[in-house]
């Protein structure tokens, strides 16, 4: 991994220790800052990306910008739900309290946070993320970010279970009917470049398209639905065998849906 971990110029011993632990976890070098600029560190170590551990959490510096944990649109979407407004993802999934959701492409965890809020304390949400760096940033934020003005949102963050795993491998290992909903939000084949929050993540993320084989496994794992998020009008829905897509009339995002039936196990269906 072409990466180093360092700290801010002025820091605390506890932050330095945290940076060393992150470097060990990622199996990359920890480099003391020693008053070097980030540009100087990039040049010295011949790399484009580095992690700076700060008092507010780790930040990944990439050529496309900084990547750190933030709520993105999750806070606004949850507040809209509280005000009785509609959320297209929630509708596409048919989310209700107590349901279980597997997010196969966790990324920034924006959708997972909204889903966690809706399914509540009796629900379950697991997120797979194949990138170790994204897993680190998102996992740290979900466990440490606090929104004092909205304790229910903070609780939703804490309920998201993060696994550094590639869904291509993990789905096949899951039993039938493991989750009510299996969800995919892959990197769009045609990026929405105005989405500045996502641009820094592109150099870190798995950009492989979802395969029909993965959708087949997801249908086996899901009791109710498999849902894929894509750009409106995308040919990906047809390629993946999704004949139904929903979204807002003026939205740039649509959700492809496959309705699933619970699979019988341990015997024949009567």
N, C-alpha and C positions, 0 to 999 in steps of 0.2 A: 504494500500500500504506500503510494507516494505521498507521505503526510508526516508532519511532526506536530507535537503538542507543546505549547508554551503558555505563558501567563501574560497578564497586563504588565505594564512597566512597574507600577507600584502595586504590590500585592501583599497578602497575608501568608504566613507559613501554612495555614490550613488550606489555602487555595493552591499553593505550590504542591502540597501533598495530594490534593485532589487531582491536579494535573498529572502527576506521576502515576496515580492509579488509573486514570483514563488512558494514558500512554501504554501502560502494561496491558490493560484490557484490550486495546486495539492492536497490540504488538507493534507499536511504532515508537520512535525515539521521543523522549522528553528533552527539550532544549531550554535551558534557562534563558530568560529574556536578555539579561545583561545589557540593557539600554539599546539593543538593536531595534531598528524600525522593522515593521513587518515586511516592507519591501526588501530590506537588507537580508532578512532571514530567508525570504523566498529565493533571492539571488545566491546566497551562500549555500543553501541546501538544494538548489535547482528543483524547485517544486512550485506548483500553482496553488495548492491548498494547504491550509494549516488551521489548527484548532487553538483558539485563545481561551483559556479558562479564566473567567472573571467572577466577581462576587455575586453576580446575578445569573451565572450559569455559563456553560461552554458556548462559544460562537465559532462557527466554521467560516473562514474567509476563503471565498472562491473567486475565480475570474469574473463571475456574473454577479457578485455581491456577497453580502453576509447572510449566513443561514443560522438562525437561532430559534428557540421555541417561542411561539406566540400563538395567540388564540385565532389569528386570522379572522375569518368570517364566523367562526363558531359562536362567539358571544352574541353577535347581532342576530344570527339565526335562532338561537335559543330564546333571546328576548322577544323576537317576532312570534315564536311559538307560544310564549307566555301571554302575549297580547292577543292570542287567538288567530294568528295568521298562519298561512299555509307554507309548508316546506316540501319542495318537490321530491327530495330524497326520502324523507319520512313517508310520504305517500307512496312512492315507488316500492319501498320495502314493506309497506303496511305495518309499520312499527307500532307496538303496543307495550305497555308495562309488563315486565316479566319475561320478555322474549330473549333469545340468544342470537348473537350476531358474530360472524367471523369476517373481519376486514382483511382481505388477502394482500392489500397493498397500502399499508398504514400511512406511510409518508409523513405529512405534517399533522396527521390525526384529526384534522378539522371535522371530517364526516363522522369519525369514530366518537368524537366528543359529543356531537349532536345526537347520535344514536344512543350513546350511554345515558344522556340526559333523559331521553324519551323512555327507554326501557327500564330505567330506575334501579333502585337498590336490589330488587329481586331478579333483575335481568343479568345477562352475562355478555361481555364483549371482549373478544380476543383480536389482536392485530398482529399480522405477520409483516415483517419488514426485512427485506434481504440485505440491505445496505447496513453494515455495522455502524457507520458514522451517523446515518439518519436514525437508526435505532437508539444510539447513544443520546442524541439531542432530544428526540421526541420522548424517549423514556424518562430522561431527566426532567423535562418540563412537565410531563403528566404527573410525576410524583412530587414536584417541588413548587410549581407555579400556583399561586394563590390569588384568587379574585375576591378580595375582602367584601366588595359590595354585593356579590352574588355567591353565597356559600353553596348553593345547589350546583352551580357550575363547577366549583372546586371539587365537590364530591363526585361529579361526573368524570372529571379528569382522573381522579384516583382509581376509579373502577375499571379503566381501560387496562387490560393486561397486554403487555408488549412482548413479542417473541422475535428474536433475530433469526428469521427462517425464510426460506424461499418456498412460496406456496406450491410451486411446481412439484417439490418433493413432499411437502407436508400434507397436502390434500389427499394424496394416495394412501397415507398412513392413518388417516382418520376413519373412524367407523361410520357406517351409514347413519343418517339422521342425527348427526352430531350437533348441528346448529339449525335454528329456524331459518336464518338468512345467511347466505354467503355473498359477499360483496367485493367487487373489483373496481378500483379507480386507477387504471394504468396511466402512464404517461401518454398523452394523446398523440396519435400518429401525426396530426397537424396541430402543433402547439398554439395555444392562445397566448401570444407573446406579451400582450398587455397585462397578463397576470404576473405582476412583478414579484409577488410573494413566492411564486413557484420557480421562477427562473434560476435562482442559485442552487436549487435542489437538483436541477437537470444533470449537472456534472457528477452528482453523487448517486443518483437513483438508477435502478434497473429499468432500462428502456425497452426490454423485450416485450412484444405484444402478447396479449392473452391468447392462448391456443385453444382450439376446439377440444383438445384432450383435457385441458384444465377445466373447461366449462362442463364437460362430461363428469369429471370427478366432483366438481362443485354441486352438480345436480344430485349426485349420490349422497353427498354429505348434508345437503340442505333438506329440511322437512317441508319448507314452504316455497321459497323463491331463491333464484340466483339473479343478482342485479349487477349490471355493468354501467359505469358512468363514462360517457364519451361526449365529444363535441356534437352539437346538433347537426343532423344530416350526415353523420359519419357512416362510411361503408362498413365499419367494424361490426355493427349490429347484425347485418346480413351475413357477414363472414362467420360470425359466431353462432348463427342459427337463432337469432333473436328477432322475432317478427313483430314484437310489441315494444315501442319506446314511448316514454312519457316525459314531459317537461313543460316549462312555461312557454307561452306563445312567442314571447320575445327573448327567451333565454338562449344563451349560447351553449347550454348544457342539456343533454337528454340522458335518460336512464333506460337502458334495455332490460327487459324482464323476461325470465323464463319461470313459469309456474311449475312447482314440483309437487309430487305426491310423496307422503311418507313411505319409505321402503319397509317391507315386511322382513323381519329377521327371525331366525329360529324355526321356520316352518313355512308352509304354504298359506297364501291368503285364502280365507274361507269364502 
